[in-house]
């Protein structure tokens, strides 16, 4: 898990560094605020990528005396930092683009500028697909945040491309309008990523389908008469479950213990569930 996550984050850092370099060059040579805004977005992506790299490594560490339930909260914290960066960036782009819209400035759009945006769109699409796949395999909210961020970058670069092309055909204000649209999209994406990772940190209950599966697995175990007080919450990106089971009071302690362990094993076989605590009620 750690190797896959670390490899993915290294790829993320390299790709974002490459995109920042070509975008900032294109933005400065073309005097396009939309492209410069897109380049700054890539710069914050680099910072976010480094944070995610260390978060993935920390999250994969085994439980220790100081952290008996592991280090799973590291990734949602990284995801929340990504969201904060996105919000700050979005407001800064919005502020700059509104003032630039009132000014007159000349763009110097060339083939290189358009090519950079096309490369960015293609590469970010590939990155989004790749990180989404890896995040599902290793249950990584930080990489999922990167996947969403990369997908949003596709829209951002596409918006910048539209603004640049409009400027090329005599509508320079469209470049600044594109930058304003980019700022709104960045703010919104930061909000969505932030809400999701706050839920992880605050111990939100899993969705109803997971809760139904937990109850179904527990009830199906031989010897379980009934269940009640089923509770589950996120600890980082993994789920902890507490369930009360009713069993025959005439069973021996060993039999009762075995039934409890079977319930624990069945529930923990559900993807994403890390720990299950079973309370036995004889009836």
N, C-alpha and C positions, 0 to 999 in steps of 0.2 A: 504493500500500500504506500509506504513512504517513498519507495523508488519511483513509482508511477507519479505520485504527487510532486515530488521534487523535480523530476524530468519535465513535467508539464509546466511548472512555474519557471524553470530555466528557459524553456522555449518562449514562454510569455514575456520574460524580461528582454530576451534577444529581439523578438519581433517588435515589441513596443519601442525599443531603442532605435531600431532600423527605421521604423515609421516616423518617429520624431525627427530623425536626421533629415530624411528626404522632404518631410512636410515643412519644417521650419525654413529649409533652403528655398523651397517653392514659394512659401508665403512671403518671405522677405524680398525675393527677386520680383514677385508679381504685385507686391503691395496689397495683397488680398487679406482682409480681416477674417473672412470665413476660413481660409486655409491656416492662417496664424492661430486662430481659435482652435482649429482641429489639431494643430501641432501642440499647443499647450495641453489639450486633452490627452495627447499621447505622452506628454511629459509626466502628467499626474498618473497615467497608467503605469509608467516605469516605477514610480514611487510605490504605487499600490502593489505592483508585481513583487517588489522586494519584500514588502510587508507580508504578502501572501506566502512567499517562499518560506519565511521563518515561521509563519503560522502553521503551515502544513507540516513542517518538521517537528514543531512543538506538539501539535495535535496527535502525531503518530507515536509519541513516547508512551511507554508503558506506565501504568499506575504506580505510584510510589507512596512513601509514608506521608508526605505532605499533600499528595493529591490522590487519595485512595480510589477515586472513581475516574482517574485518567485526566487528560489535558484537552478534552474535546471542545472546551469553550474557546480555545485559541482561534479556531477558524471563524466562528461568528464574530469575534472581536475584530479580526482582520476584515471581514466583510463589512462591518459597520464603519471601519476607518475608510474603506473604499467609498462608501456612501457619503461620508462627510467630505472627502476630497471632491467628489462629484458635485455636491451642493455648492461648495465654495467656488469651484471652477465655473459652474453655471451662472452664478450671480455676477462673477467678475466679467465673463464674456458678455452678459446682458448689459452691464453697466457701460462697458467700453463700446459695444456695438451701437447703443442708442446715441451716444455722443458722436461717434463716427458718422452716423447716418445724417447728422446735421452739417457735416463738413463736405467739401468737394475734394476728391482725391482721384488720381489717375491710376488705373490698373495696367500692369504690363503682363498680360496673359500670353503664355506660349504653350507649345506642345508638351514641354516638360511638366508644367503645372497640371495640365489635364491628365497626363500619364501618371503622375504621383497619386492623384486622387483615385484613379482607376485601380492602381496597384493596392492602395489602402483598402478600397472596397473589397477586392478579391481576397486579400490576405486576412482581413478581419472576418470575413465570412467563413474562411477555412478555420481560423482560430476559434470562432464561436462554436462551430460544429465539434471540433476536437475537444475543447475544454468541457463542453456539455457531456460528451461521451465519457471522459475521464472522471468528471465529478460524479456521475451516476455509478460508475464502477467502484469508486472508493468512498462514496457518500461524503463529498467535500463541498460544504456551502461556500467556501472561499473561492474554489474553482468555478462553482456554478455562478457566483457573482461576476467572475471574470468572463464567463461565457455570455452572460447577459450584457455586460459592459461592452464586449466585442461586437455583439449583435447590434447594440445601440450605435456603436462607432460606424457600422455599415450605413445606418441611416444618416448619421452626422456627415460622413464623407460624401454621401449622395446629395445631401442638401447643399453642402459646400460646392459640389460640382455644378449643381443647377445654378447657384449664385454666380459662379465663375463664368459659366457659359453665357448667362444673361448679360454679365458685364462685358463679355467679349463682343456681344451684339448691340452694345450701346445703352445698356441699362445698368450702370455701375452701382446704383442704390440697392439692386437686388442682392449684391454681395453682402451688404450690411444687414439686410432683411434676413438673408440666409443665416448669418451669424446669430441674429436674435432668435430664430427658430431653433438653431443648434443649442443655444443657452437653455431654452425651455425644455428641450429633450434631455439634456444633461441633468438638469435639476430634477426632472420627473424620474429618470432612471436611478438617480441617487436616492430619492425618496423610496422607491420600490425595493431596492436592495437593502436600505436601512431598516424598513419595516420588517422584512423577512428575517434579518439577523437579530433584530431586537426581540422578536418572538422566540428565537432559539435561546437567547440569553435570559429571557424572562421565564422560561419554562412553560411555554405554551403547550396545550394538549394537542396531540396528533389529530389528523383529520378523522372523520367518522368512519371511513372505510378501514383504517388501521384499528380503531377501537372495536369495530365489529369482528375483525379477524382475531383480535386478542381474546374476546369473549368466546368465539367459536372454537378456538384451539383449546382453551381451558375447559370448556364444557365437554369436549370430545374425549378427554382423558378418562380412562376406566377408573371407577371408584369415586368420581366427582358427582355429587348429588345436585349441587347448584353452586352458583357464584354470586357475589355481591360486592359492592364498594370497589369497583374496578377503576383505578386511576392511573393515568400515564402522563408524563411530561418530558419535554426535551431537556437534556443536559448537554449543552453544546449542540452538536448535530446528531446525537444519538438519543434514544428513548429509554427511559426507565419506567418500569411498570410495577404497580402494587395491586394485588388481587386477593380477595378473601374467597376461599373455597369451603363448601360444606361437605363433610364426609360422615360415614357411619361411625357413631361413637363407640361401637363394639370392636372396631379394628384395633390392632396392636399399634404401639408407637412406631415400630419399624414399618408396618404397612402404611400408616398415615404419612410417615416421612417419605416413603417411596412415591406415593401419589403426589405429594407436594413437589418432589424433584422432577417427576414426569411433567407436571404442569409447567414448571420453570423451563424445562428443556423445550417443550412445545412452543411456548410463547417466545423464547429467545431464538427460535428458528426463523421467526419473522424478520425480514430484512429491515435493518435500522434499529432494532431493539438490542440494547446492550446489557441491561440488567433487569431481572424480574424478582420481586420479593413476594413470596406466597405466605399468606396467613391462613392457618387451618382452624376451622370451626367444626367441632364434633356435634352432630345432632342425632 
